[in-house]
């Protein structure tokens, strides 16, 4: 529809990057498994788990950054479209504000000032923008807001690509198949993210492991955002698709009525 072409193009490009990232991470993950070594002494048994190289290539981090940029800029394009639709010219700093602080939001949207990033936008559209601010969720959950995560990761990517690392976002589950037919199931005490190694106790007598046995991971590892970065420890694709759906299905539809033709 009129004035929405730029927004649609940005969303389309973001989807293209996300599809590429999904495919390439899937291919990498199928051959990128953790090493598992069973250890015993006279009284105990444990599993040593480690990754020889847990990091995805930096080129995939760049694709993730391209996705973030296009999705985030679709919101800025939306603001500029709304301003033009109202018959005004966007200022150089026109953008979709995303703030976890109400005071910061009010400062950058104060009417009549050069700092107003929504200058020229219809009043009812301005009110809708405010409803999507992370601070509207309350301090306990604002960090989980998809727009908060998107903005934080996009700003980070402007200076440093996010590291994508293989691991288990929560505890890892394993199954020990013993030669006599028994299956011993056990789990790690928490996430396994990074190189390792991790030592995971197994409640089984070392004498039971004299015959043939094998160990399998009950559930696959995922590619995660490195633990010291925005979105830390979350599966990259889950985070990306959550942000995309929120922007495409929650945010943008609220503004589409402003671009619809009204007779009379």
C-alpha positions as a Markdown table, in Angstrom:
| # | Residue | x | y | z |
|---|---|---|---|---|
| 1 | Unk | 0.0 | 0.0 | 0.0 |
| 2 | Unk | 1.2 | 3.6 | -0.5 |
| 3 | Unk | 4.1 | 4.7 | 1.7 |
| 4 | Unk | 4.5 | 1.2 | 3.0 |
| 5 | Unk | 6.9 | 0.0 | 0.2 |
| 6 | Unk | 10.0 | 0.7 | 2.2 |
| 7 | Unk | 8.7 | -1.1 | 5.3 |
| 8 | Unk | 7.7 | -4.1 | 3.3 |
| 9 | Unk | 11.0 | -4.2 | 1.5 |
| 10 | Unk | 12.9 | -4.1 | 4.8 |
| 11 | Unk | 10.8 | -6.9 | 6.2 |
| 12 | Unk | 11.3 | -9.0 | 3.1 |
| 13 | Unk | 15.0 | -8.5 | 3.2 |
| 14 | Unk | 15.1 | -9.5 | 6.9 |
| 15 | Unk | 13.2 | -12.7 | 6.1 |
| 16 | Unk | 15.7 | -13.5 | 3.3 |
| 17 | Unk | 18.6 | -13.2 | 5.8 |
| 18 | Unk | 16.9 | -15.2 | 8.4 |
| 19 | Unk | 16.1 | -18.0 | 5.9 |
| 20 | Unk | 19.7 | -18.1 | 4.9 |
| 21 | Unk | 20.8 | -18.2 | 8.5 |
| 22 | Unk | 18.4 | -21.0 | 9.4 |
| 23 | Unk | 19.6 | -23.1 | 6.5 |
| 24 | Unk | 23.3 | -22.6 | 7.1 |
| 25 | Unk | 23.1 | -23.1 | 10.9 |
| 26 | Unk | 21.1 | -26.3 | 10.3 |
| 27 | Unk | 23.8 | -27.6 | 7.9 |
| 28 | Unk | 26.5 | -26.7 | 10.4 |
| 29 | Unk | 24.7 | -28.2 | 13.4 |
| 30 | Unk | 24.3 | -31.6 | 11.8 |
| 31 | Unk | 28.0 | -32.2 | 11.8 |
| 32 | Unk | 28.9 | -30.1 | 14.9 |
| 33 | Unk | 28.4 | -32.5 | 17.8 |
| 34 | Unk | 29.8 | -32.4 | 21.3 |
| 35 | Unk | 32.5 | -34.9 | 22.3 |
| 36 | Unk | 31.4 | -37.3 | 25.0 |
| 37 | Unk | 33.8 | -39.5 | 27.0 |
| 38 | Unk | 32.8 | -41.9 | 29.7 |
| 39 | Unk | 35.2 | -41.9 | 32.8 |
| 40 | Unk | 35.3 | -44.2 | 35.8 |
| 41 | Unk | 37.3 | -44.9 | 38.9 |
| 42 | Unk | 36.8 | -47.5 | 41.5 |
| 43 | Unk | 33.7 | -45.9 | 42.9 |
| 44 | Unk | 32.3 | -43.4 | 40.5 |
| 45 | Unk | 31.3 | -42.9 | 36.9 |
| 46 | Unk | 31.0 | -39.6 | 35.1 |
| 47 | Unk | 30.7 | -38.2 | 31.6 |
| 48 | Unk | 33.1 | -35.6 | 30.2 |
| 49 | Unk | 31.4 | -33.3 | 27.6 |
| 50 | Unk | 33.3 | -30.7 | 25.5 |
| 51 | Unk | 33.3 | -29.0 | 22.1 |
| 52 | Unk | 36.4 | -28.9 | 20.1 |
| 53 | Unk | 35.2 | -25.8 | 18.3 |
| 54 | Unk | 31.8 | -24.5 | 19.4 |
| 55 | Unk | 31.7 | -21.2 | 17.5 |
| 56 | Unk | 29.9 | -20.7 | 14.3 |
| 57 | Unk | 31.9 | -18.9 | 11.5 |
| 58 | Unk | 31.9 | -15.1 | 11.9 |
| 59 | Unk | 30.2 | -14.9 | 8.4 |
| 60 | Unk | 27.0 | -16.3 | 10.0 |
| 61 | Unk | 27.2 | -13.7 | 12.8 |
| 62 | Unk | 27.3 | -11.1 | 10.0 |
| 63 | Unk | 24.2 | -12.6 | 8.4 |
| 64 | Unk | 22.5 | -12.4 | 11.8 |
| 65 | Unk | 23.5 | -8.7 | 12.0 |
| 66 | Unk | 22.0 | -8.1 | 8.5 |
| 67 | Unk | 18.8 | -9.6 | 9.7 |
| 68 | Unk | 18.8 | -7.3 | 12.8 |
| 69 | Unk | 19.5 | -4.2 | 10.8 |
| 70 | Unk | 16.8 | -4.7 | 8.3 |
| 71 | Unk | 14.2 | -5.6 | 10.9 |
| 72 | Unk | 15.1 | -2.7 | 13.1 |
| 73 | Unk | 15.2 | -0.2 | 10.2 |
| 74 | Unk | 11.7 | -1.3 | 9.0 |
| 75 | Unk | 10.4 | 0.4 | 12.2 |
| 76 | Unk | 12.3 | 3.6 | 11.4 |
| 77 | Unk | 10.9 | 3.4 | 7.8 |
| 78 | Unk | 7.4 | 3.1 | 9.3 |
| 79 | Unk | 7.8 | 6.3 | 11.3 |
| 80 | Unk | 9.0 | 8.2 | 8.3 |
| 81 | Unk | 6.1 | 6.8 | 6.2 |
| 82 | Unk | 3.6 | 7.9 | 8.9 |
| 83 | Unk | 5.1 | 11.4 | 8.9 |
| 84 | Unk | 4.9 | 11.7 | 5.1 |
| 85 | Unk | 1.4 | 10.4 | 5.1 |
| 86 | Unk | 0.4 | 13.2 | 7.3 |
| 87 | Unk | 1.9 | 15.7 | 4.9 |
| 88 | Unk | 5.1 | 16.5 | 6.7 |
| 89 | Unk | 8.8 | 15.9 | 6.0 |
| 90 | Unk | 10.7 | 13.7 | 8.4 |
| 91 | Unk | 13.5 | 15.3 | 10.3 |
| 92 | Unk | 17.0 | 13.8 | 10.1 |
| 93 | Unk | 16.6 | 12.0 | 13.4 |
| 94 | Unk | 13.1 | 10.6 | 12.7 |
| 95 | Unk | 13.0 | 7.0 | 14.0 |
| 96 | Unk | 11.0 | 4.5 | 16.0 |
| 97 | Unk | 12.0 | 5.0 | 19.6 |
| 98 | Unk | 12.6 | 2.0 | 21.8 |
| 99 | Unk | 13.3 | 2.7 | 25.5 |
| 100 | Unk | 13.2 | 0.8 | 28.8 |
| 101 | Unk | 13.1 | 4.2 | 30.6 |
| 102 | Unk | 10.0 | 6.3 | 30.5 |
| 103 | Unk | 12.1 | 9.4 | 31.2 |
| 104 | Unk | 14.4 | 8.8 | 28.3 |
| 105 | Unk | 11.4 | 8.2 | 26.0 |
| 106 | Unk | 9.7 | 11.4 | 27.0 |
| 107 | Unk | 13.0 | 13.3 | 26.5 |
| 108 | Unk | 13.4 | 12.1 | 22.9 |
| 109 | Unk | 9.7 | 12.5 | 21.9 |
| 110 | Unk | 9.1 | 15.9 | 23.6 |
| 111 | Unk | 7.0 | 18.0 | 21.2 |
| 112 | Unk | 8.4 | 21.2 | 19.8 |
| 113 | Unk | 12.1 | 20.2 | 20.4 |
| 114 | Unk | 14.8 | 19.2 | 18.0 |
| 115 | Unk | 15.1 | 15.9 | 19.9 |
| 116 | Unk | 11.5 | 14.8 | 18.9 |
| 117 | Unk | 12.0 | 11.7 | 16.8 |
| 118 | Unk | 8.3 | 11.6 | 16.1 |
| 119 | Unk | 7.9 | 15.2 | 14.9 |
| 120 | Unk | 5.1 | 15.4 | 12.4 |
| 121 | Unk | 3.5 | 12.1 | 13.3 |
| 122 | Unk | -0.3 | 12.0 | 13.9 |
| 123 | Unk | -1.2 | 12.2 | 17.6 |
| 124 | Unk | -3.0 | 8.9 | 17.6 |
| 125 | Unk | -0.1 | 7.2 | 16.0 |
| 126 | Unk | 2.2 | 8.7 | 18.6 |
| 127 | Unk | 0.1 | 7.2 | 21.3 |
| 128 | Unk | 0.4 | 3.7 | 19.7 |
| 129 | Unk | 4.2 | 4.0 | 19.6 |
| 130 | Unk | 4.2 | 4.6 | 23.3 |
| 131 | Unk | 2.2 | 1.4 | 24.0 |
| 132 | Unk | 5.0 | -0.7 | 22.4 |
| 133 | Unk | 7.8 | 0.7 | 24.6 |
| 134 | Unk | 9.5 | -1.9 | 26.8 |
| 135 | Unk | 9.0 | 0.3 | 29.9 |
| 136 | Unk | 5.3 | -0.2 | 29.5 |
| 137 | Unk | 5.8 | -3.9 | 30.6 |
| 138 | Unk | 7.2 | -3.0 | 34.0 |
| 139 | Unk | 10.7 | -3.4 | 35.2 |
| 140 | Unk | 10.5 | -7.1 | 35.8 |
| 141 | Unk | 9.8 | -8.1 | 32.2 |
| 142 | Unk | 11.0 | -5.2 | 30.1 |
| 143 | Unk | 14.3 | -7.0 | 29.3 |
| 144 | Unk | 12.3 | -9.8 | 27.7 |
| 145 | Unk | 10.5 | -7.4 | 25.4 |
| 146 | Unk | 11.2 | -8.3 | 21.7 |
| 147 | Unk | 11.7 | -4.7 | 20.7 |
| 148 | Unk | 14.1 | -4.2 | 23.6 |
| 149 | Unk | 16.1 | -7.3 | 22.5 |
| 150 | Unk | 16.0 | -6.3 | 18.9 |
| 151 | Unk | 17.3 | -2.7 | 19.6 |
| 152 | Unk | 20.0 | -3.9 | 22.0 |
| 153 | Unk | 21.3 | -6.5 | 19.6 |
| 154 | Unk | 21.2 | -4.2 | 16.6 |
| 155 | Unk | 23.1 | -1.5 | 18.5 |
| 156 | Unk | 25.7 | -4.0 | 19.5 |
| 157 | Unk | 26.1 | -5.3 | 16.0 |
| 158 | Unk | 27.0 | -1.9 | 14.7 |
| 159 | Unk | 30.2 | -2.2 | 16.6 |
| 160 | Unk | 30.8 | -5.9 | 17.1 |
| 161 | Unk | 29.2 | -8.9 | 15.5 |
| 162 | Unk | 27.4 | -11.2 | 17.9 |
| 163 | Unk | 29.2 | -14.4 | 18.6 |
| 164 | Unk | 27.1 | -17.5 | 17.8 |
| 165 | Unk | 28.1 | -20.5 | 19.9 |
| 166 | Unk | 26.9 | -24.1 | 20.1 |
| 167 | Unk | 25.5 | -25.4 | 23.4 |
| 168 | Unk | 22.5 | -26.3 | 25.5 |
| 169 | Unk | 20.5 | -23.3 | 26.7 |
| 170 | Unk | 19.1 | -25.2 | 29.7 |
| 171 | Unk | 20.3 | -28.5 | 31.2 |
| 172 | Unk | 21.5 | -31.2 | 28.8 |
| 173 | Unk | 19.9 | -34.7 | 29.0 |
| 174 | Unk | 21.8 | -37.9 | 28.3 |
| 175 | Unk | 21.0 | -41.6 | 28.1 |
| 176 | Unk | 23.5 | -44.3 | 29.0 |
| 177 | Unk | 22.7 | -47.7 | 27.3 |
| 178 | Unk | 24.3 | -50.5 | 29.3 |
| 179 | Unk | 25.0 | -53.9 | 27.8 |
| 180 | Unk | 22.4 | -55.7 | 29.9 |
| 181 | Unk | 19.6 | -53.6 | 28.4 |
| 182 | Unk | 19.3 | -51.0 | 31.1 |
| 183 | Unk | 19.1 | -47.3 | 30.2 |
| 184 | Unk | 20.4 | -44.8 | 32.8 |
| 185 | Unk | 19.1 | -41.3 | 32.2 |
| 186 | Unk | 20.9 | -38.3 | 33.7 |
| 187 | Unk | 21.3 | -34.5 | 33.2 |
| 188 | Unk | 23.8 | -31.7 | 33.6 |
| 189 | Unk | 23.2 | -29.3 | 36.5 |
| 190 | Unk | 22.8 | -26.3 | 34.1 |
| 191 | Unk | 23.5 | -25.0 | 30.6 |
| 192 | Unk | 26.5 | -26.2 | 28.7 |
| 193 | Unk | 27.7 | -23.2 | 26.6 |
| 194 | Unk | 31.3 | -22.9 | 25.4 |
| 195 | Unk | 34.2 | -25.2 | 25.0 |
| 196 | Unk | 33.9 | -27.1 | 28.3 |
| 197 | Unk | 34.9 | -29.6 | 29.5 |
| 198 | Unk | 32.0 | -30.4 | 31.8 |
| 199 | Unk | 32.0 | -33.3 | 34.2 |
| 200 | Unk | 28.5 | -34.8 | 34.7 |
| 201 | Unk | 28.1 | -37.5 | 37.4 |
| 202 | Unk | 26.3 | -40.7 | 36.5 |
| 203 | Unk | 24.4 | -42.7 | 39.2 |
| 204 | Unk | 25.7 | -46.1 | 38.1 |
| 205 | Unk | 28.2 | -48.5 | 39.5 |
| 206 | Unk | 31.5 | -48.6 | 37.6 |
| 207 | Unk | 31.3 | -52.4 | 37.6 |
| 208 | Unk | 28.1 | -52.2 | 35.5 |
| 209 | Unk | 30.1 | -50.6 | 32.7 |
| 210 | Unk | 32.5 | -53.5 | 32.0 |
| 211 | Unk | 30.3 | -54.7 | 29.1 |
| 212 | Unk | 29.4 | -52.8 | 26.0 |
| 213 | Unk | 27.7 | -49.5 | 26.5 |
| 214 | Unk | 26.9 | -46.3 | 24.6 |
| 215 | Unk | 25.8 | -42.8 | 25.4 |
| 216 | Unk | 23.6 | -40.5 | 23.5 |
| 217 | Unk | 22.4 | -37.0 | 24.0 |
| 218 | Unk | 18.6 | -36.9 | 24.4 |
| 219 | Unk | 17.9 | -33.8 | 22.5 |
| 220 | Unk | 20.2 | -31.7 | 20.3 |
| 221 | Unk | 22.3 | -28.7 | 21.1 |
| 222 | Unk | 21.4 | -25.3 | 19.6 |
| 223 | Unk | 23.3 | -22.3 | 18.4 |
| 224 | Unk | 23.1 | -19.6 | 21.1 |
| 225 | Unk | 24.0 | -16.0 | 21.6 |
| 226 | Unk | 27.2 | -16.0 | 23.5 |
| 227 | Unk | 26.6 | -15.6 | 27.2 |
| 228 | Unk | 28.2 | -12.1 | 27.7 |
| 229 | Unk | 26.1 | -10.4 | 25.0 |
| 230 | Unk | 22.6 | -9.1 | 24.5 |
| 231 | Unk | 20.2 | -12.0 | 24.3 |
| 232 | Unk | 22.7 | -14.1 | 26.2 |
| 233 | Unk | 22.2 | -17.8 | 26.3 |
| 234 | Unk | 19.1 | -17.7 | 24.1 |
| 235 | Unk | 18.9 | -19.8 | 20.9 |
| 236 | Unk | 19.7 | -17.5 | 18.0 |
| 237 | Unk | 16.9 | -18.6 | 15.7 |
| 238 | Unk | 14.3 | -18.6 | 18.5 |
| 239 | Unk | 15.3 | -15.0 | 19.3 |
| 240 | Unk | 15.3 | -13.9 | 15.7 |
| 241 | Unk | 11.9 | -15.5 | 14.8 |
| 242 | Unk | 10.4 | -14.0 | 18.0 |
| 243 | Unk | 11.5 | -10.5 | 17.1 |
| 244 | Unk | 10.3 | -11.0 | 13.5 |
| 245 | Unk | 6.9 | -12.2 | 14.4 |
| 246 | Unk | 6.4 | -9.4 | 17.0 |
| 247 | Unk | 7.3 | -6.7 | 14.5 |
| 248 | Unk | 5.4 | -8.2 | 11.6 |
| 249 | Unk | 2.3 | -9.5 | 13.5 |
| 250 | Unk | 2.0 | -7.1 | 16.5 |
| 251 | Unk | 3.6 | -3.8 | 15.7 |
| 252 | Unk | 3.1 | -3.0 | 12.0 |
| 253 | Unk | -0.6 | -4.1 | 11.9 |
| 254 | Unk | -1.4 | -1.4 | 14.5 |
| 255 | Unk | -0.3 | 1.3 | 12.1 |
| 256 | Unk | -1.7 | 0.0 | 8.8 |
| 257 | Unk | -5.1 | 1.7 | 9.2 |
| 258 | Unk | -3.2 | 5.1 | 8.9 |
| 259 | Unk | -2.3 | 4.2 | 5.3 |
| 260 | Unk | -5.8 | 2.9 | 4.2 |
| 261 | Unk | -7.9 | 5.1 | 1.9 |
| 262 | Unk | -10.8 | 6.6 | 3.6 |
| 263 | Unk | -13.6 | 7.9 | 1.4 |
| 264 | Unk | -14.8 | 11.4 | 2.0 |
